[in-house]
Structures are given as C-alpha cells and as structure tokens.
Amino acid sequence: MRSLPVPLILSVWYESPPANRGTAGSHGKRAWCVYNGSNTEAFSQPSVCPQQRRASMNYLVLFKMIPDTVEELELSDDQKSLNTEYLRYKLSDADEHALEQALILKERHGGQVTVAALDAPEVDDVLFTAIAKGADVVVKIALDQTKLDTRATAQAMAAWIKASNLVGGQTLVMPGAQAIDDLGGELGAWLAEELQLPFIGVVSSVKLDDNCSKALVLKEFSSGLRGEFEVPLPAILGIQSAEKPPRYVPVAKVRMAMKTAKIQSVEVAAPPVTGLAIERMFKPEVAGHAEMLEGTPDEVAEKLAGILAERGII
C-alpha cells in the first residue's frame, strides 16, 4: 500500500483566527501554532484559479438519505431494523452543506459539480433539487442504500468513482461529515482507504490556492478548538457546514429540473459482506418517571417531606 499525502497542519486557535497565522506564538486564546513552513498568503483571500485550470476542477458531492425524525420511528418485526412501510426520508443536513460548499467553490473557481447517491426512497426528488440549485450532473447508483452499512457504501461509491475516472489532479470528494442515523462520520475515512486519498473531516471552510492544486480547510475539534490544514488535491473533505447556509430553491425550479434534467443511473457490483451485523434494535427503556405533586404550597411541602423521609433522604 502506497503512503498517502499527509495533510499539513498550519495553525490551531480557539474561536477567532489570528492575524499572524503561520507563525509561532500566542494570540488571545490561540493554541500553539505548529506550522512554520511555506507562505500561506495565497489562501488569505478567496482566489480565482487560472482559466486553464478552472474547467478541470471537479467537486464530487455524495448524498445519503436519512429517516425523517418528524415522523415516529417504529421497529420492524425482527427488531433488527426500522419499519420502512410508513417511513419518510430526507437528505442528511451535512450533505446539504456539502452541496452548498461545492456550489460556492464552483462559483469562485469554476469547474463541475457532480452529485451521487445510492438508491433510496425519495432520492430522485433530492437529486433534482440539487440540479435546480446548480449541480451539473446527478448520478443514482443502483444499490439499495438501506441494505448497506457505511463501509459497504464507501466501497460502492469508490467503485463508481474509479470506474468513471473522476478523481484527477483538481478533484474534491465531499461527503457530509456525518448523518444522524449513525453519527459515525466514517464514510470519508473509508473512502480515503478505498481511493488512497488524504482525508480531513468535520470541515467548516474550504479555500483553494491560486493554482487550484491545494486546499486550506478549517477543521472543527471539541471544546471550541479549530485548526487549519493544508491538503494537496485530489482529497476527500467531510463537510460539517458550508461557509453560507444552504441556498433556497423555488419549487417551480425543481419541477422544471424534473422535466428537463436527467438522472444518470449506473450499476456497480454489490460490495462484499463487511462482517457487521445488527443483532437487535430497541427503544431506550424508561428508567424512572416524574411524579407531579398538586395542592397548596403547604400541602405540596408536606407531601415532598413525606417522600424524602420514606426514601431515607431526610
């Protein structure tokens, strides 16, 4: 296995970025800067790639459909999955941000936005909405998303990417950082293994250098800590949030896309069994309950004192 390009950490800070990024020292709550190498001024402002490189930029956004938690979730009879008979699906929130970030980069640097998803309920509507927002190509992979775990999904996505020769010098693969149905955040990492590309997850900002050959990304950590990483392209970025809120698209524009655009349907071989099997799913058991005390303040106080005495607290 060949070694992967390692993303280079530039600086880390709390809350707001420092003005003297790239030099060791302190700046308010800033943590230690561990980068002291090449100049980063090319990233300081949004740049525009040279014309000959603009057309070669590719942004691959990977969609996942998730259960709409507005509806009550019910388990199947075998207690190993959700009952999908009345289940509604929607696009993962992080994937909406991944598309928005890709569209922002396209507007800034040119190139093509391709959106891909495995087959799932209501996925066609989501793909047509992506076209209405500005995506150039939408692809549906003919494998049932609900039957695949995250690793198998990564294998299927990687097989399509390889077969389509989509990963070139100026390519960003952009799945959402994680989805609420598993909160694993593993898809980007598994894709990095399959495609042998560098990966950075939980990304909230992406800038490209003047040549569109490197990206400077802002990665979020716990406790309000954030860090900047420089990564060579092609690369995989797990998008947590875009620079701007996802854009709104009118229903009329989505309907127009349904009439004029086409979803490309592609087939890939079913990935091998990954060895992960769900033994049982269950709803959390209620460990206790609240007892409401009614009456006048004196009556409530007397009842409360009696309960506390009964339990040996007073």
C-alpha positions, 0 to 999 in steps of 0.5 A, a space after each residue: 500500500 502506497 503512503 498517502 499525502 499527509 495533510 499539513 497542519 498550519 495553525 490551531 486557535 480557539 474561536 477567532 483566527 489570528 492575524 499572524 497565522 503561520 507563525 509561532 506564538 500566542 494570540 488571545 486564546 490561540 493554541 500553539 501554532 505548529 506550522 512554520 513552513 511555506 507562505 500561506 498568503 495565497 489562501 488569505 483571500 478567496 482566489 480565482 484559479 487560472 482559466 486553464 485550470 478552472 474547467 478541470 476542477 471537479 467537486 464530487 458531492 455524495 448524498 445519503 438519505 436519512 429517516 425523517 425524525 418528524 415522523 415516529 420511528 417504529 421497529 420492524 418485526 425482527 427488531 433488527 431494523 426500522 419499519 420502512 412501510 410508513 417511513 419518510 426520508 430526507 437528505 442528511 443536513 451535512 450533505 446539504 452543506 456539502 452541496 452548498 460548499 461545492 456550489 460556492 467553490 464552483 462559483 469562485 473557481 469554476 469547474 463541475 459539480 457532480 452529485 451521487 447517491 445510492 438508491 433510496 426512497 425519495 432520492 430522485 426528488 433530492 437529486 433534482 433539487 440539487 440540479 435546480 440549485 446548480 449541480 451539473 450532473 446527478 448520478 443514482 447508483 443502483 444499490 439499495 442504500 438501506 441494505 448497506 452499512 457505511 463501509 459497504 457504501 464507501 466501497 460502492 461509491 469508490 467503485 463508481 468513482 474509479 470506474 468513471 475516472 473522476 478523481 484527477 489532479 483538481 478533484 474534491 470528494 465531499 461527503 457530509 461529515 456525518 448523518 444522524 442515523 449513525 453519527 459515525 462520520 466514517 464514510 470519508 475515512 473509508 473512502 480515503 482507504 478505498 481511493 488512497 486519498 488524504 482525508 480531513 473531516 468535520 470541515 467548516 471552510 474550504 479555500 483553494 490556492 491560486 493554482 487550484 492544486 491545494 486546499 486550506 480547510 478549517 477543521 472543527 475539534 471539541 471544546 471550541 478548538 479549530 485548526 487549519 490544514 493544508 491538503 494537496 488535491 485530489 482529497 476527500 473533505 467531510 463537510 460539517 457546514 458550508 461557509 453560507 447556509 444552504 441556498 433556497 430553491 423555488 419549487 417551480 425550479 425543481 419541477 422544471 429540473 424534473 422535466 428537463 434534467 436527467 438522472 444518470 443511473 449506473 450499476 456497480 457490483 454489490 460490495 462484499 459482506 463487511 462482517 457487521 451485523 445488527 443483532 437487535 434494535 430497541 427503544 431506550 427503556 424508561 428508567 424512572 418517571 416524574 411524579 407531579 405533586 398538586 395542592 397548596 404550597 403547604 400541602 405540596 411541602 408536606 407531601 415532598 417531606 413525606 417522600 424524602 423521609 420514606 426514601 431515607 433522604 431526610 
